[in-house]
Amino acid sequence: MRALLQRVSRASVSVAGKTIGQTGPGLMVLVCAMLDDDEKKADQLAAKVSKLRIFKDDARKMNRSVKDIDGSALVISQFTLAADTSRGNRPGFSQAAAPDFGKHLYEVFAQRLEAYGVPVETGEFGADMAVELVNDGPVTIWVEN
C-alpha cells in the first residue's frame, strides 16, 4: 500500500458541499491500495503511520507520533497515488487495486489505524471530494510497504 502523510493543523473533506470528515491537529492520510496488497499490508501501514514520529517535541525535534500528541487522522482514498508516469504524458493506473478490493483495503487501513489508538474520520471512497488542509511545517511524508 502507498500513503502520503501530511502533518496538519486541520483538514476536512466535503462531498457535494457537505463536510463528511475532518481532523486537526494530526494527519491527513491519502491512501492507495496496489495490485499485490492484502489486509496484512493494510495493517502494517496503519501500524507504521500510528508510530511515525513526525511531530515536534519540547525541543522542537520531530520525535512524537500522532498518538503522542493526542492527534487524529483524516483518511482519504487516493487511487492516483498508483500513477505510472514513466511513459507519455498521461498517467496509467494499472497497478492500483481493483475498486472493490481497493475500497475494502482502504476501510481495513482506517479501522486498523483507529485500533492502534488514532481517532479516524474518512472521506468517501470513489466520490468526487473537495479536500482542504493547513499543512503544518510543511511536513509531507511518502510511506510505502
N, C-alpha and C positions, 0 to 999 in steps of 0.2 A: 504494500500500500504506500501511497505517497501523501504527504501532508505539507502544507505551507502554514507555518505558525506565525502569527503576528501578535506581539505584545501590545495590548491596547489599554487605553484609559476607559474607552467604552466602544461598543459596537452594537449594531442592530441590523436586522434583516426584515424586509417587508415584501409581501406579495399582494398585488392589486391595491397598493396604498395602505395596507393594514400591517402593522408590526406584528410579526409572529415569533420573534426571538430576539433576545438582547443579552448583553453582558457588560461587565466593566467594573472595576479593573480586572484584567485577566487576559485571556487568549481568544483570538478568533482563529479557528482552525478550518482551513479549506482542505477537504479530504477527497481522495480518489482511489477507488479500488481498481487494480490492474488484473489482467487475464489470469495470472497464476496465483492470485491471492486466495486466502481462506480465512476462517474465523480465528485461527491461531495468529495469523499476521495482524488481524484487526486488534486482537488482544495485546500483542507485543507493541504495536504502535500506541495504543492507549496507555500502556504502562510507561512507555518512554515519554510521552507527552506529559503525563501526570508528574513525572520526576525531573524533567528537564529544568535545569537551574538557569533561568534567563531573566530573573527579576532581581533588582538591586537589594543588597543587604544594607546594614547601617554604615558600612564603609564604602558604599556605592559600587560594590563589585557585583557582577551577575553571579549570585550564589544562592538564590532562593527559587523554589519551584512555585507553580501556581497554587499548589496546596499550602505551601509555607506562608503565602500572603493572604490566604483565605479568599483567593480569587475564584472566578468561574470561567466557563468557556462557551463560546458560541460556535457550534459545529455546522459547517455548510458543505453540502456535496458540491464537488467541482471536477467533473469528468475531464475538463480541459487541461488538468494537470498531466494528463496522459498524452498531451500533444507531441507528435513527432514532427519536428520542423527541419529534418535533415535533407529533405528533397523539395524543391519547388518553393512556392510562396503560399501554399495552402496547407495548414497543418492536418496531419492524419491522426485519427483517434482509435486505430485498430487495436491498440494494446490495452485500452480500457476494458474493464469487465462489462459483460452484457448488462443492460439496465436493471433487470430484475435481481440479478446476483449483486450488482453494484449497490443497489438500494439496501439489500439485506446486510452487506458488509458495512455500509455507512451506518446503519442502525445499530449493528453489533458494536462498532467502534464507539459510538456515542454512549451506549449502555455501559460498556466496559470502562470508559473514561469516568463516568459517573460512579461506577462501582469502586474505582480507585480513589474516590473521595473528592472529585471535582464536580461541582454543580454544573449541569449542562442544559443549554437550550439549543434548539436546532432550527435550520431552515426547512424548506420543503423540497424533498428530492424531486428533481426534474422540472421544478417550477421556474418561471422567469422571475428572478428575485432582484431586489434592489438592496445593496449592502452599503451601510455607512459605518465608518470607523474612524477613531482617532488613534493612530499608531503611536505608541509610547516609545520614544527613543530616537529615531525609529529602530525597532528590532524586528527583523523578519528572518525566520529560520526554515530551511528546507529539511524535511525528515523523510527518509525512505527506508523501507525494510523489505 
